[in-house]
Amino acid sequence: MDIYKVDGSFEDIDADDDQEDFLLNPPPQVLWAASGNKYFCSILKSNMPFTLFQERRFFDDNAGNEQPIIAAGARLGVVNLPANGSSSFEFSAYTGPKIVDNLSAFVPNGEKVMHLAWGPLNYLARFLLWALTLLHGLCGSYGWSIVILTLIVRSVFYPITAKGNESMKKMQKVQPLFKELREKYKDNPQLLNQKMSELYRKEGVNPFAGCFPILLQIPIFFALYAMLDNAIDLRHVSFLWCKNLAAADTVLQIPLFIDFPMIGKYLPLNPLVLAMTALMVIQQRMTPMSMDPAQKKMMAFMPVIMLVFLYDLPSGLTLYWTVSNLFSIIQLWLQKRRSQPTAAAAGAK
């Protein structure tokens, strides 16, 4: 539940909070109150501030879990009317999808009802949603808008990612030298650190340069993930074989003849997540890695693990991830192609 108080402050109340946290005591004076779910909401406003009314009830769903239902409204105090007197209270309500323009037009700061991400990432997610909507207005397809938005984001990070890939490649080349130093000075950790620092400077290697591009892109990735997962604009929108960009791109159900836990008797065939996993494997093999054999084996299983946990990912998210992996593969191929003449020239010298 969301409330906008008369002092201009906004408060978000979770339906799963404890009773003491859920019920505000004393009830505040608000300009509007709202309740909703992932895609839809109801907002109540009045021509004057009103006292908040809250109610919560629980019911058991088909899976045996207890689910809350909340209500937000106005509590009117005692109204004293003289003989033949009258008093009127005007209320307006919005019930519909969480579309930013509609919410902002109905109440001030109505866009706050859009809970795309947590904390500062929410502002970034809203900006990305604005960009997605803008691209949709230009090309007329949310599917192609996701593709274009992914290419724009990856192009912005191209120089940083390229430097990170080059740094990891240098780290991979000097790994044998590091191994020799570890063997030679294994009984003298202080001298080992000194020699490794000297080798870093000599070879022009920054051990953190390979991680920096990844760390820089994490907020963008989470914001994109949250935006694509919560945007009602993608609900029931088709693209290529995907019937709904807000759900998995299942093209058929494969009978299993056995009722497996968490799967059932049918295995959905989702082509996009399979393509995403295949591209992830190719990208992993092309990416230079300075790891020991045990770490490399662990990383080799990552695509399989992600395939299992992300198999039912909404196709809008899978489309973003697939295009991003394809972009990374092309970038690695271009960098490798450019580095070949340089390596040949260095060998000739």
C-alpha positions, 0 to 999 in steps of 0.5 A: 500500500502507498500513501502520500501524506499532507506534509509531502512525504511518501510511504510504502507499506508492505502487505506482509509486514507485522500488524504493528508495522502495517497499521499506522497509529495514529492514522495519518492525514493523506492526500491520496492512498493506493493499493495494488499488485505487480501490474495494476493498482487502485488510487483514492483521492479527495478534494481535501486531506482525509484520514487514512483507513487500512484493513488487511485480511488473509486467505488460503490460496490453492497451494495452501499458502496464506495470502494477504488482501489489503484495502485503503480508504478514507475514514470520516470523523463525526460530522455535525449538521445543523437543521436543514444543513448539508455537507459534501465530500468528493472522492475520485478513484483510479483503477487500472494498469501501472502506466506512468503517464496515467498515474502522474496525471491522476495524482501528484507524484503518482509515479511513485506507485511504480515499484520497479526496483529498490532504492536508487535503482528505482530511478534508473529503472524508470529512466530505462522504462522511459527510454523503452517507451520512447523507442517503442514510439519510434519503431512500434515494437516492444521486442525490437525496442528491447533489442535496440535498448540492449545494443545502446547500453552495451555500446555505451559500455563498449570501451570500458568492456574492451579495456577489461577484456584486454586486461584479462588477456594480459593476466592470462599471459602472465599467469605462468610467471605468477605461478613461478613466483608462487613456487619460488617464494612460497615460504616468504609471503612478503617477498612474494607480494613485492615480486608480484607487484613488480611483475604487475608494473613491468607487464602493465597489468592491473588485477582489478581492471578486468573486474571493474567493467563488470562491477560498473554494469551491475546496477544497469543490469539489475535496473534493466532486469527490474524494469523488464520484469515489472513493465506492464507495457510488455504484458500480452505483447507478442514478438516473433514466436513469443506470445507474451514478453512478460512470460516464458516463450514456450512453444510446446509442452514435451510429455514426460510421462512421470510427474517430476517435482517442480516440473510436473508431467510436461517440460516446456520448450523455451527456445530463447533461454536455450539460445541464451545458454548456448551463447553464454557457453560460447562467450565463456570459451572466448573470454580470457580467464586467469583461473586455476583448473578447479575454478575453470571447471566451476565456471564451466557449470555456471551456464547449466546452473543458470539454465535450470534456475532461469528456465522460466524467465520472462521472454523480455528478459531472456531477449535482453540477455540473449542479445547482450551475449551475442553483442559480447561474442561479436566484441570479443571476436573483433578484439581478437581480430584486431590483436592478431596483426599486433601479435604478428608484428611483435613476433617479427620483431 
